[in-house]
């Protein structure tokens, strides 16, 4: 979910979105990042928080070039990037989410969201059918994730991704993690999926309809609409198919249940480690599958 998803709908208050945003982010499970960071690269050589942000950024540019990123991509993405103290404040302010499943699901799986999700399943039945045939993940699961993450693409966030990632990479709380994500954001620019200015999303760097970090974007994004770009911001088809590809990559079992205790529920926990959040995805998807 993004900070932008703050209750455009009457049943959703801003506090619920912000509280959910701060805890249910997929930043906590390191598995999302290990895949990229372990590609035979040594630890990052750019020390966090040393000197000014500008001097750190110059060091990072040299590191990126040493890791094979072209000067064109580095210049187009990192020229003029500035430090955003508000991003650090958001990151350091994250707390423990204390809502029960009943409280959280009661807020998030509203009647309005159920109605809209069911309508999307009907109107885009061919799209969801094709995705399920290719990846094995049914439409209700994808719609549930889509609805919870960005209110079906309406609230993807407007934070400049490169600036957010650079800020968090400079800060010392999770520097190596975000240096890896920033490097992968440059790779996305280099391969032509998006320009740096087009990359806007949540404050911690998630992008698109279902909120992929750059590392997951690189690994799982697909060009489902066939226009030659893996565009998870502007193409709902690309984003939904990429989400299915992500779940498939973590072992989703075609035709099997997704309720708690099932193998597919364990896959949902790879999407988000929070039991409450994953149970809410499963509950929302079950309601949609039942035609509610």
Buried (B, 14 or more C-beta within 10 A) or exposed (E): BBBBBBBEBEBBEEEBBBBBBBBBBBBEBEEBBEBBBEEEEEEBEBEBEEEEBEEBBBBBBEBBEEEEBEEEBBEBBBEEBEBBEEBBEBBEEBEEBEBEBEEBBBBBBBEEBBEBBBEBBEEBEEBBEBBBEBBBBBBBBBBBBBBBBBBBBBBBBEBBBBBBBBBBBBBEEBBBBBBBBBBBBBBBBBEEBBEBEBBBBBBBBBBBBBBBBBBBBBBBBBBBBEEEBBBBBBBBBBBBBBBBBBBBBBEBBEEEEBBBEBEBBBBBBBBBBBEBBBBBBBBBBBBBBEEE
